[in-house]
Amino acid sequence: MSVTVEREAQIAVVTIRRPEKLNALDPATVASLADAFRELSTMSPPRAVVFTGEGKAFIAGADIAAMAGMSPVEARRFASKGHELGAAIENAPFPVIAAVNGFALGGGCELALACDFIYASEKAKLGQPEVKLGVIPGFGGTQRLARRVGIAMARELTYTGDMIGADVALRIGLVNAVFSPEELMPKAIECAKKIAQNGPLAVEAGKRVLLRGEEADLAAANELEAQAFAALFGSADQREGMQAFVEKRTATFKGS
């Protein structure tokens, strides 16, 4: 099985398991990942997800052998599937933390960018090297990279195809934090558990407003925020959270 999903209480870990191929993305793996995130989003969703790869790579990129002979029509279909996967991650009703344990190149970097944020191993290498193959990013990389690190840095990384280390990725804002290889998954899971303790409706609303607001002007984005803020006052979680604060106890959120 190229993709596994492990559930523990309110969190889940999604792992690509093609270590012999450095977890490269062929069409079957893209489809399996999309199925995994769709199922997680609809069937008793977890409150947070950690997304990682087995072995020494997160995802080393698309499977070049599988892509090399594609026609323009086939390439467009493959790109569409990649965009659908990115959207499934980005629009999931729970935060997704990318735990980048090694190479995150091409499609791997693009899928990490679709996650809410990225934790990286000190050994991580990230980049969009597609120009070295005569193509450009096709899974949303040009757009999400620019939104994450700014247009000038996105241009440099896209035009040069350079691979950068975790220290540089941290400095430019591509990743949130860098850990030793041994600490990476425990730290990512620790963060997921911290998120899971909070009001799930509130976390979901925060994710939605941040995502939608990024594309709107400030006035429209603030209106989105105000609407989401007000709507949460109709939830049992809001009443529980504020009552727990007044009573100086830990809130028990039920997602309702």
Phi, psi and omega in degrees: 000127185278343180223131176237152177233122178244129179253138174221106183055243186263007179237162178223152175239121176257125184232129171276131184237072170230055187300330180292341177248016185054034178060030179298149186268106168261171182304322181294321180291319176302316179296319180295320177295316179299318178299318182298314182288325176295317180295318178298326183284340187245337185249094181047068187302143172291173179267345175198153182228140170253131183243123183213183179231153179276143176088215187262013177225146165286290169210118184284357179130190175286155179286103186297322179298324180285334183270333193307322184263011183291141171279166175306321179295316179294321179295320178296320178295318179296316178299319179299319178295322177296320178294322178297320178295314178303318179294323178297322177289312185294323184264005178301147183282013179223153175293144176240122179259121174279122174257093187274102188270348181194233181291130171227084188242150177055238179301332177293316176295321181296318179289325174299321179293334177286343177285164182294320172199171189235129165255140185233148170285154175301337181270000184294145174229127184235153177169169176239083187271017188301328181298335178290346177254004179085015178227187177235170175306140183236002181247028178098006186297317183298325184276313181289326179297316179298322180288334182275316188243359182097152188294321184294314179292323178297320177299314182299313182292325180286319183285324182273333186070016184294145174262132182243153178276172183298326181295317178291319179301322177293317183297324183269359177087012178287323175241156182274326183203156180235134182228165172296157179305325181288331184273341191305301183294317176302320180291320178295317179292322177301317178294317179300319179293324177297316177298319184295340179283344183272170181298116184297325177294322179291317179297317179298317179295320178299317178298315182296316182291319177299317182292310182289325182292334180299330184265355185255163172287167189300318182296315180293321180295319177296326177293319175303316180297314182298320179295315180293320177301311182295319183299327181293341178286356173264009185257151174294328179299320179297316180295317178295315182298316182284325176294320178298322178297313181298322182273002178057049177226169178281130180289147174246102184268141182242359179074034180219000000 
